[in-house]
Amino acid sequence: MSEEKFFRPEKKGEERISERFQEILKRAIRAAFYVLFLIFFFFSGHQLYVRLLEDSFFKVRSVEVKGCRKISEKTILSLARIDGMPNLFTLPLKKISGRVEGHPWVEYVKVRKVFPDRVLIHIEERKPVAILQLEEPFYIDSKGVIFSRVGDQDEYNFPFLTGLNRQAFDKDPAAAKHLVMKALEFLRTVDQEKALPLDGISEIRMEKAFGIQCFTQAEGVEVRMGWDHFEEKLRRLSLIWTDLQKRGVSATSIDCSDLKRMAVKKIPRRAN
């Protein structure tokens, strides 16, 4: 009995070692299986990818351009440079977008693959709201981005922003930008209020000392607006203009710089 009691702990230790070895072996086999599975998966995936790249079924056969108004589709296709029927899987969309966005009239572009063999290029063009007159006329959008010189064949059907030149931009860019943004703010307010006689504006002049001066398109009346309170000034200007029209009075200028006191300069009547 004493000998059996003495040898039992040793047998238990051997059993534990055997169980531990079996557990380690199972884990090793499981890990080896996972590794083999991953190798097979990546190898199969690589072979499939190579096949897809070589398959003529996925070659680009047509490129569709949407959103063109000012820019021609031919120009966009030239910038995109999708030539030689490349494989759709290898097409570098970011590089294509970057090349198209380099055009001054393009504000935003999205390039999309349409499987199995098409590419769609959708652009949004910049929308000019005025022409900034420097040494040359330039289009400017609502965000104040000066993006393209006005072409010789273009129609000058936008209000002109005057009073600045390149020297002003070079000397104090922040101040020049502030004047431009104020002029654009005024232009937006005019569009919202639809106030007479500023339903058509030919020119907005920016003056540091006097603020914004504008000229009506039809009558050529000069209107001084200062730098602030555009909405309220436009409402009062509309009332003044309506009253002048009722009385048959013509004006050469209306000064709305001071919200509390607006002055009208009338055209003197000729003596009969």
Rosetta silent file (secondary structure, phi, psi, omega in degrees, C-alpha in Angstrom):
SEQUENCE: MSEEKFFRPEKKGEERISERFQEILKRAIRAAFYVLFLIFFFFSGHQLYVRLLEDSFFKVRSVEVKGCRKISEKTILSLARIDGMPNLFTLPLKKISGRVEGHPWVEYVKVRKVFPDRVLIHIEERKPVAILQLEEPFYIDSKGVIFSRVGDQDEYNFPFLTGLNRQAFDKDPAAAKHLVMKALEFLRTVDQEKALPLDGISEIRMEKAFGIQCFTQAEGVEVRMGWDHFEEKLRRLSLIWTDLQKRGVSATSIDCSDLKRMAVKKIPRRAN
SCORE:     score description
SCORE:     0.000 S_00000001
   1 L     0.000  -39.856 -177.812    0.000    0.000    0.000 S_00000001
   2 H   -67.000  -35.608  179.969    2.809    2.400    0.863 S_00000001
   3 H   -69.924  -39.153  179.633    4.541    1.814   -2.493 S_00000001
   4 H   -63.600  -42.801  178.440    1.329    2.449   -4.458 S_00000001
   5 H   -63.250  -33.744 -177.695    0.737    5.697   -2.611 S_00000001
   6 H   -71.066  -35.741 -175.354    4.306    6.707   -3.317 S_00000001
   7 H   -89.439  -14.011 -177.080    4.088    6.167   -7.142 S_00000001
   8 H   -62.787  -45.292  178.776    0.606    7.689   -7.801 S_00000001
   9 H   -58.154  -35.581 -179.931    1.702   11.389   -7.893 S_00000001
  10 H   -66.470  -38.987  178.576    4.356   10.561  -10.492 S_00000001
  11 H   -66.521  -39.310  178.265    1.759    8.952  -12.765 S_00000001
  12 H   -62.858  -39.158  178.157   -0.515   11.999  -12.425 S_00000001
  13 H   -63.475  -40.101  178.214    2.364   14.248  -13.464 S_00000001
  14 H   -65.582  -37.874  178.458    2.990   12.166  -16.552 S_00000001
  15 H   -64.749  -40.242  178.708   -0.687   12.343  -17.480 S_00000001
  16 H   -63.620  -42.238  179.076   -0.651   16.122  -17.149 S_00000001
  17 H   -62.946  -39.749  179.588    2.419   16.406  -19.389 S_00000001
  18 H   -65.372  -42.463  179.445    0.753   14.184  -21.970 S_00000001
  19 H   -65.699  -40.302 -179.746   -2.441   16.244  -21.922 S_00000001
  20 H   -65.447  -41.145  178.836   -0.485   19.485  -22.235 S_00000001
  21 H   -62.521  -40.867  179.087    1.512   18.124  -25.170 S_00000001
  22 H   -65.214  -38.018  178.932   -1.691   17.069  -26.910 S_00000001
  23 H   -65.680  -42.885  178.289   -3.192   20.528  -26.381 S_00000001
  24 H   -63.316  -40.829 -179.745   -0.069   22.208  -27.807 S_00000001
  25 H   -63.548  -42.591  178.507   -0.132   19.837  -30.764 S_00000001
  26 H   -61.325  -43.268  179.212   -3.791   20.637  -31.464 S_00000001
  27 H   -63.599  -41.993  179.625   -3.063   24.375  -31.365 S_00000001
  28 H   -63.004  -42.404  178.525   -0.091   23.970  -33.682 S_00000001
  29 H   -64.160  -42.138  179.654   -2.179   21.967  -36.167 S_00000001
  30 H   -63.350  -43.482  178.966   -4.969   24.564  -35.975 S_00000001
  31 H   -64.195  -41.592  178.859   -2.499   27.425  -36.547 S_00000001
  32 H   -63.091  -37.106  178.670   -0.891   25.590  -39.448 S_00000001
  33 H   -64.550  -43.461  179.309   -4.336   25.081  -40.979 S_00000001
  34 H   -63.161  -42.698 -179.894   -5.123   28.791  -40.684 S_00000001
  35 H   -62.321  -45.808  178.734   -1.776   29.722  -42.247 S_00000001
  36 H   -62.157  -39.025  179.050   -2.327   27.327  -45.139 S_00000001
  37 H   -63.877  -42.781  179.374   -5.853   28.662  -45.589 S_00000001
  38 H   -65.158  -41.157  178.308   -4.587   32.260  -45.722 S_00000001
  39 H   -60.756  -45.007  179.768   -1.857   31.326  -48.189 S_00000001
  40 H   -64.291  -41.553 -178.875   -4.409   29.616  -50.386 S_00000001
  41 H   -62.589  -49.519 -178.705   -6.846   32.544  -50.042 S_00000001
  42 H   -67.330  -37.581  178.388   -4.263   35.187  -50.983 S_00000001
  43 H   -64.017  -44.813  179.091   -2.841   33.065  -53.781 S_00000001
  44 H   -64.883  -41.228  178.701   -6.316   32.471  -55.226 S_00000001
  45 H   -63.582  -41.385  179.144   -7.189   36.143  -54.835 S_00000001
  46 H   -63.868  -43.215  179.114   -3.990   37.203  -56.572 S_00000001
  47 H   -63.246  -39.904  178.330   -4.633   34.810  -59.443 S_00000001
  48 H   -64.769  -42.547  179.686   -8.194   36.093  -59.762 S_00000001
  49 H   -62.328  -43.281  178.308   -6.978   39.716  -59.740 S_00000001
  50 H   -61.783  -42.187  178.861   -4.415   38.968  -62.451 S_00000001
  51 H   -61.921  -42.740 -179.903   -7.100   37.291  -64.550 S_00000001
  52 H   -63.544  -39.164  179.670   -9.397   40.302  -64.134 S_00000001
  53 H   -66.094  -30.962 -178.504   -6.633   42.686  -65.187 S_00000001
  54 H   -89.381  -11.174 -175.213   -6.002   40.665  -68.314 S_00000001
  55 L   -77.556  124.051  179.926   -9.672   40.163  -69.162 S_00000001
  56 H   -68.184  -14.626  179.715  -10.769   42.320  -72.119 S_00000001
  57 H   -61.690  -27.701 -175.664  -14.299   42.307  -70.698 S_00000001
  58 H  -104.754   17.663  175.026  -13.258   45.056  -68.228 S_00000001
  59 E   -77.317  141.687 -178.305  -11.481   47.349  -70.693 S_00000001
  60 L   -69.602  119.996 -179.409  -12.832   50.923  -70.803 S_00000001
  61 L  -111.114  -17.134  177.697  -14.901   51.313  -73.944 S_00000001
  62 E  -151.360  145.288  177.081  -16.752   54.558  -73.228 S_00000001
  63 E  -124.576  120.372 -178.316  -16.296   57.681  -71.089 S_00000001
  64 E  -106.161  132.705 -179.424  -19.395   59.763  -70.315 S_00000001
  65 E  -115.122  129.242  178.360  -19.128   63.391  -69.218 S_00000001
  66 E  -125.126  150.701  175.370  -21.987   65.176  -67.434 S_00000001
  67 L    97.403    2.471 -178.090  -22.411   68.746  -66.178 S_00000001
  68 L   -77.825  130.807  172.340  -20.696   70.612  -69.028 S_00000001
  69 L  -130.838  -64.199  177.385  -22.040   74.028  -69.919 S_00000001
  70 L   -77.383  -42.278 -177.396  -19.195   76.459  -70.365 S_00000001
  71 L   -86.717  143.071  177.815  -16.530   73.774  -70.805 S_00000001
  72 L   -82.666  152.377  176.910  -16.708   71.411  -73.748 S_00000001
  73 H   -61.204  -34.568  179.409  -16.785   67.640  -73.237 S_00000001
  74 H   -60.739  -38.754  178.935  -13.756   67.415  -75.509 S_00000001
  75 H   -65.715  -43.820  179.425  -11.770   69.563  -73.067 S_00000001
  76 H   -63.060  -43.378  179.336  -12.737   67.377  -70.096 S_00000001
  77 H   -63.921  -36.393  178.324  -11.806   64.202  -71.966 S_00000001
  78 H   -66.048  -39.424  178.354   -8.480   65.738  -72.911 S_00000001
  79 H   -70.260  -37.975 -177.587   -7.753   66.575  -69.260 S_00000001
  80 H   -66.116  -36.140  177.949   -8.870   63.146  -68.018 S_00000001
  81 L    54.873   54.593  174.496   -6.482   61.355  -70.408 S_00000001
  82 L  -101.770   83.967 -173.990   -8.228   57.970  -70.375 S_00000001
  83 L  -113.805  160.224  172.044   -6.645   56.618  -73.532 S_00000001
  84 L    76.129   18.284  179.160   -5.825   53.210  -74.937 S_00000001
  85 L    50.690   61.393  178.862   -8.756   51.278  -73.410 S_00000001
  86 L   -69.068  163.753  177.140   -7.180   50.706  -69.957 S_00000001
  87 E   -73.630  138.498 -175.709   -8.531   48.092  -67.576 S_00000001
  88 H   -62.168  -31.225 -178.135  -11.260   49.441  -65.316 S_00000001
  89 H   -71.747  -25.197 -176.547   -9.611   47.950  -62.205 S_00000001
  90 H   -96.653    2.848 -174.855   -6.350   49.835  -62.777 S_00000001
  91 L   -69.878  121.967 -179.267   -7.924   53.219  -63.445 S_00000001
  92 L   -84.172   91.303 -173.112   -6.459   55.894  -61.057 S_00000001
  93 H   -62.303  -39.893 -178.288   -9.585   57.851  -60.166 S_00000001
  94 H   -64.648  -40.129  179.540   -7.848   60.367  -57.874 S_00000001
  95 H   -66.612  -40.689  178.056   -5.293   61.302  -60.527 S_00000001
  96 H   -62.744  -45.266  178.325   -8.028   61.711  -63.135 S_00000001
  97 H   -59.780  -43.108 -179.465  -10.053   63.917  -60.750 S_00000001
  98 H   -62.139  -39.767  179.637   -6.982   66.015  -59.986 S_00000001
  99 H   -67.112  -41.296 -179.033   -6.280   66.630  -63.665 S_00000001
 100 H   -69.338  -39.220  179.916   -9.875   67.651  -64.396 S_00000001
 101 H   -66.524  -14.042  177.463  -10.055   69.912  -61.317 S_00000001
 102 L   -69.357  -15.628  177.539   -7.062   71.798  -62.697 S_00000001
 103 L   -72.851  133.035 -175.519   -9.384   73.543  -65.150 S_00000001
 104 L   -60.808  -26.440 -178.547  -10.296   77.004  -63.781 S_00000001
 105 L   -86.214   -7.703 -178.736  -14.005   76.562  -64.531 S_00000001
 106 E   -91.412  119.808  176.596  -14.276   73.237  -62.675 S_00000001
 107 E   -92.005  -37.875 -177.070  -15.339   73.596  -59.048 S_00000001
 108 E  -150.239  143.210  178.057  -15.962   69.925  -58.272 S_00000001
 109 E  -140.365  141.772  174.917  -15.530   66.635  -60.115 S_00000001
 110 E  -129.843  123.860  179.134  -16.494   63.053  -59.342 S_00000001
 111 E  -108.893  129.298 -175.218  -15.111   60.165  -61.384 S_00000001
 112 E  -132.848  140.809  174.127  -16.895   56.831  -61.087 S_00000001
 113 E   -85.697  133.887  176.708  -16.366   53.374  -62.539 S_00000001
 114 E  -120.180  101.688 -175.341  -19.431   51.799  -64.110 S_00000001
 115 L   -69.932  143.569   12.939  -18.798   48.093  -64.570 S_00000001
 116 L   -97.678  -10.864 -168.165  -18.026   46.383  -66.793 S_00000001
 117 L  -149.680   24.431 -177.971  -16.578   48.930  -69.261 S_00000001
 118 E  -125.952  154.890  173.856  -17.664   52.551  -68.627 S_00000001
 119 E  -127.164  133.293  178.965  -16.354   55.614  -66.814 S_00000001
 120 E  -113.407  124.564  176.632  -18.606   58.468  -65.687 S_00000001
 121 E  -113.497  114.404 -179.941  -17.142   61.938  -65.103 S_00000001
 122 E  -112.708  121.960 -178.323  -19.551   64.337  -63.420 S_00000001
 123 E  -117.157  154.058  169.745  -18.425   67.937  -63.032 S_00000001
 124 E  -119.382  120.706 -178.667  -19.843   71.042  -61.412 S_00000001
 125 E   -83.216  152.304  173.490  -18.763   74.242  -63.059 S_00000001
 126 L   -66.996  143.999 -179.071  -18.085   77.456  -61.195 S_00000001
 127 L  -109.778  106.706  178.554  -20.951   79.910  -61.478 S_00000001
 128 E   -68.318  141.232  176.265  -19.802   83.490  -62.053 S_00000001
 129 E  -115.209  -15.062 -179.091  -21.864   86.159  -60.338 S_00000001
 130 E  -159.935  171.105  175.457  -19.849   89.199  -61.396 S_00000001
 131 E  -117.553  118.371  179.135  -16.871   90.402  -63.413 S_00000001
 132 E   -87.083  118.212 -177.534  -13.998   91.860  -61.414 S_00000001
 133 E   -90.161  104.815  170.867  -12.360   94.613  -63.424 S_00000001
 134 L  -104.708 -136.083  171.495   -8.626   94.695  -62.770 S_00000001
 135 L   -66.695  -29.094  174.043   -6.220   95.469  -65.593 S_00000001
 136 L  -129.806  157.793  179.002   -8.281   92.801  -67.377 S_00000001
 137 E   -80.398  136.035  179.757  -11.779   91.541  -66.616 S_00000001
 138 E  -128.677  142.977  172.783  -12.017   88.315  -64.577 S_00000001
 139 E   -72.692  144.853  177.234  -14.952   86.137  -63.599 S_00000001
 140 E  -136.495  140.207 -179.392  -15.584   85.844  -59.872 S_00000001
 141 E   -98.505 -177.790 -174.103  -17.949   83.441  -58.097 S_00000001
 142 L   -67.417  -18.197  178.578  -20.106   83.888  -54.990 S_00000001
 143 L   -89.713   -0.310 -179.840  -17.254   82.700  -52.729 S_00000001
 144 L    86.342   14.449  178.815  -14.936   85.414  -53.985 S_00000001
 145 L   -84.147  120.386  175.734  -12.825   83.051  -56.108 S_00000001
 146 E   -89.080  111.011 -165.686  -11.317   84.834  -59.119 S_00000001
 147 E  -121.009  -17.013 -177.956  -11.028   81.944  -61.514 S_00000001
 148 E  -161.497  141.742  175.103  -10.862   82.910  -65.185 S_00000001
 149 E   -70.839  143.905  178.106  -10.225   85.850  -67.479 S_00000001
 150 L   -72.463  125.704 -178.097  -13.247   86.940  -69.494 S_00000001
 151 L   -74.671  159.891 -178.676  -12.774   85.765  -73.069 S_00000001
 152 L   -64.003  -29.096 -177.927  -13.056   88.014  -76.093 S_00000001
 153 L   -93.017   -1.694 -177.762  -16.082   86.046  -77.306 S_00000001
 154 L   -76.033  153.364  175.423  -17.839   85.984  -73.918 S_00000001
 155 L   -87.390  134.233 -178.378  -20.960   87.969  -73.188 S_00000001
 156 L   -90.061   65.666 -174.661  -20.522   90.671  -70.550 S_00000001
 157 L  -105.712   32.787  176.016  -23.846   89.940  -68.878 S_00000001
 158 L  -127.374  153.732  175.837  -22.704   90.219  -65.251 S_00000001
 159 L   -61.231  143.505  177.194  -22.309   93.271  -62.994 S_00000001
 160 E   -90.948  134.323  171.898  -18.830   94.767  -63.037 S_00000001
 161 E  -101.016  117.108 -176.380  -16.932   95.160  -59.767 S_00000001
 162 E  -122.559  172.212  177.518  -14.647   98.176  -60.062 S_00000001
 163 L   106.525   -5.765  178.996  -12.438  100.285  -57.813 S_00000001
 164 L  -123.536  160.654  172.373   -9.575   97.808  -57.350 S_00000001
 165 L  -142.977  178.733 -177.653   -6.453   96.890  -59.284 S_00000001
 166 H   -63.681  -33.632  179.135   -3.644   94.363  -58.998 S_00000001
 167 H   -61.865  -37.904  178.558   -1.531   96.777  -56.965 S_00000001
 168 H   -65.130  -40.340  178.019   -4.259   96.915  -54.315 S_00000001
 169 H   -67.109  -39.813 -179.423   -4.307   93.100  -54.102 S_00000001
 170 H   -70.873  -37.918 -177.255   -0.518   92.899  -53.912 S_00000001
 171 H   -72.152  -46.575 -178.053   -0.210   95.689  -51.335 S_00000001
 172 L  -145.179   81.914 -176.870   -2.961   94.540  -48.950 S_00000001
 173 H   -58.766  -37.897 -177.798   -4.644   91.273  -50.044 S_00000001
 174 H   -64.881  -43.797 -179.874   -6.801   91.048  -46.900 S_00000001
 175 H   -66.766  -41.895  178.736   -8.248   94.543  -47.350 S_00000001
 176 H   -63.542  -42.202  178.652   -8.878   93.998  -51.052 S_00000001
 177 H   -62.853  -38.370  179.011  -10.556   90.671  -50.323 S_00000001
 178 H   -62.274  -42.868  178.987  -12.758   92.352  -47.697 S_00000001
 179 H   -62.544  -43.163 -179.527  -13.961   94.947  -50.231 S_00000001
 180 H   -63.471  -44.591 -178.631  -14.761   92.238  -52.770 S_00000001
 181 H   -65.738  -33.874  175.746  -16.678   90.131  -50.238 S_00000001
 182 H   -65.780  -40.915  177.984  -18.704   93.188  -49.169 S_00000001
 183 H   -63.904  -39.678  178.707  -19.605   93.863  -52.791 S_00000001
 184 H   -69.707  -35.337  175.195  -20.692   90.232  -53.219 S_00000001
 185 H   -62.000  -43.057  177.901  -22.715   90.424  -49.994 S_00000001
 186 H   -63.089  -40.842 -179.800  -24.489   93.465  -51.379 S_00000001
 187 H   -63.725  -40.589  177.145  -25.118   91.674  -54.677 S_00000001
 188 H   -64.123  -40.745 -179.026  -26.673   88.695  -52.852 S_00000001
 189 H   -65.712  -40.191  176.743  -28.891   91.018  -50.820 S_00000001
 190 H   -60.283  -42.457 -179.355  -30.063   92.795  -53.980 S_00000001
 191 H   -65.575  -35.362  179.898  -30.955   89.442  -55.513 S_00000001
 192 H   -74.402  -41.940 -173.962  -32.949   88.461  -52.408 S_00000001
 193 H   -80.800  -26.935 -177.763  -34.785   91.740  -51.938 S_00000001
 194 L    53.817   42.677 -174.332  -35.586   92.435  -55.625 S_00000001
 195 L   -84.325  137.599  173.594  -35.649   96.110  -54.755 S_00000001
 196 L   -80.605  148.180   -0.063  -36.252   98.792  -57.364 S_00000001
 197 L   -91.156   18.057 -174.222  -34.442  100.367  -59.123 S_00000001
 198 L   -92.598   31.249  174.053  -31.665   97.821  -58.504 S_00000001
 199 L   -73.427  -14.387  173.789  -33.359   94.944  -60.307 S_00000001
 200 L  -142.102  120.332 -177.448  -30.579   95.388  -62.847 S_00000001
 201 E  -116.946  130.218  178.447  -27.085   96.555  -61.867 S_00000001
 202 E   -93.154  -32.296 -175.412  -24.391   97.395  -64.396 S_00000001
 203 E  -150.986  142.361  170.959  -21.577   98.288  -61.998 S_00000001
 204 E  -123.238  116.911 -178.649  -20.639   98.092  -58.321 S_00000001
 205 E  -102.923  133.852 -178.276  -17.813  100.379  -57.347 S_00000001
 206 E  -103.995  117.286  179.735  -15.890   99.726  -54.125 S_00000001
 207 E  -122.223  125.846 -179.592  -14.583  102.809  -52.301 S_00000001
 208 L   -59.663  -40.976 -174.776  -12.798  102.551  -48.939 S_00000001
 209 L   -78.329  -40.563 -171.124  -13.984  105.985  -47.847 S_00000001
 210 L  -106.292  -11.708 -178.756  -17.563  106.003  -49.167 S_00000001
 211 E    91.415 -146.792 -174.785  -18.465  102.337  -49.354 S_00000001
 212 E   -92.566  131.270  171.132  -20.337  100.750  -52.221 S_00000001
 213 E  -118.133  137.147  177.563  -21.624  102.730  -55.168 S_00000001
 214 E  -132.710  160.514 -178.042  -23.722  101.050  -57.823 S_00000001
 215 E  -127.309  130.010 -178.756  -25.270  102.084  -61.108 S_00000001
 216 E   -71.388  149.579 -174.923  -28.619  100.865  -62.410 S_00000001
 217 L   -73.685  -41.174 -174.462  -28.609   99.133  -65.769 S_00000001
 218 L   -81.912  -53.277 -172.889  -31.625  100.831  -67.337 S_00000001
 219 L   -93.286  -17.540 -177.326  -31.588  104.413  -66.004 S_00000001
 220 L    71.475   25.508 -179.762  -27.909  104.731  -65.064 S_00000001
 221 L   -76.960  134.099  176.859  -28.828  106.117  -61.641 S_00000001
 222 E   -85.581  129.591  178.800  -25.975  106.217  -59.123 S_00000001
 223 E  -125.561  124.073  177.666  -26.874  104.702  -55.735 S_00000001
 224 E   -97.533  130.190 -173.900  -24.566  104.976  -52.702 S_00000001
 225 E  -118.915   -5.696 -176.752  -25.015  102.192  -50.148 S_00000001
 226 E    67.741 -148.017 -175.754  -22.178  102.565  -47.628 S_00000001
 227 L  -120.024   -5.712 -172.861  -20.893   99.361  -46.039 S_00000001
 228 L  -148.633  178.837  177.865  -23.715   97.971  -43.935 S_00000001
 229 L    52.580   43.200 -175.104  -27.463   97.554  -43.293 S_00000001
 230 H   -63.268  -41.321 -176.406  -28.023   96.628  -46.938 S_00000001
 231 H   -61.109  -51.837 -177.893  -31.425   94.984  -46.421 S_00000001
 232 H   -64.882  -38.779  179.587  -33.035   97.916  -44.634 S_00000001
 233 H   -64.980  -38.736  179.645  -31.478  100.430  -47.026 S_00000001
 234 H   -67.573  -37.321  177.920  -32.783   98.542  -50.041 S_00000001
 235 H   -63.471  -44.255  179.755  -36.306   98.450  -48.604 S_00000001
 236 H   -69.267  -36.564  177.459  -36.280  102.196  -48.037 S_00000001
 237 H   -60.718  -39.879 -179.884  -34.694  102.775  -51.450 S_00000001
 238 H   -63.812  -40.109  177.593  -37.563  100.863  -53.066 S_00000001
 239 H   -65.101  -42.977  179.410  -40.124  103.081  -51.277 S_00000001
 240 H   -63.200  -43.309 -178.232  -38.287  106.232  -52.346 S_00000001
 241 H   -65.605  -40.530  178.562  -38.053  105.045  -55.945 S_00000001
 242 H   -62.721  -40.560  178.767  -41.734  104.136  -56.082 S_00000001
 243 H   -65.342  -42.537  178.686  -42.648  107.591  -54.767 S_00000001
 244 H   -61.516  -40.567 -179.748  -40.406  109.298  -57.353 S_00000001
 245 H   -65.493  -39.255  179.296  -42.022  107.274  -60.130 S_00000001
 246 H   -64.022  -36.257 -177.761  -45.526  108.239  -58.979 S_00000001
 247 H   -88.516   -2.212  179.204  -44.593  111.909  -58.998 S_00000001
 248 L    70.057   30.105 -178.775  -42.826  111.652  -62.343 S_00000001
 249 L  -100.579  131.584  176.946  -39.523  112.784  -60.869 S_00000001
 250 L  -100.241  144.736 -177.674  -36.243  111.567  -62.362 S_00000001
 251 E  -124.216  146.545  174.514  -33.108  111.236  -60.257 S_00000001
 252 E   -93.110  -30.857  179.822  -29.422  111.193  -61.117 S_00000001
 253 E  -155.271  152.698  175.649  -28.311  109.765  -57.765 S_00000001
 254 E  -133.492  122.704 -178.213  -29.661  108.491  -54.459 S_00000001
 255 E   -99.499  109.471  179.336  -27.459  108.476  -51.392 S_00000001
 256 L  -108.678   17.944 -176.917  -28.404  105.686  -48.961 S_00000001
 257 L   -59.541  -41.329  179.665  -25.120  105.708  -47.053 S_00000001
 258 L   -99.087  116.783 -176.708  -26.797  107.073  -43.934 S_00000001
 259 L   -63.014  -28.342 -176.652  -29.759  104.916  -42.916 S_00000001
 260 L   -83.632  -20.321 -175.203  -31.318  107.836  -40.998 S_00000001
 261 L  -145.069  105.332  179.452  -31.055  110.362  -43.818 S_00000001
 262 L  -104.188  134.810 -174.443  -31.299  109.437  -47.487 S_00000001
 263 E  -115.305  137.998  178.901  -30.713  112.108  -50.111 S_00000001
 264 E  -116.273  128.961  175.109  -32.044  112.238  -53.676 S_00000001
 265 E  -101.796  111.821 -174.678  -30.418  114.327  -56.385 S_00000001
 266 E   -88.330  156.299  174.080  -33.093  115.130  -58.953 S_00000001
 267 L   -81.038  121.802 -178.511  -32.673  115.952  -62.621 S_00000001
 268 L   -65.047  139.512  179.539  -33.564  119.619  -63.009 S_00000001
 269 L   -76.408  140.130  177.620  -36.546  120.301  -65.220 S_00000001
 270 L   -78.745  138.498  178.706  -35.915  122.282  -68.353 S_00000001
 271 L   -74.424  137.914 -179.957  -37.738  125.577  -68.603 S_00000001
 272 L   -74.298    0.000    0.000  -40.246  125.749  -71.458 S_00000001
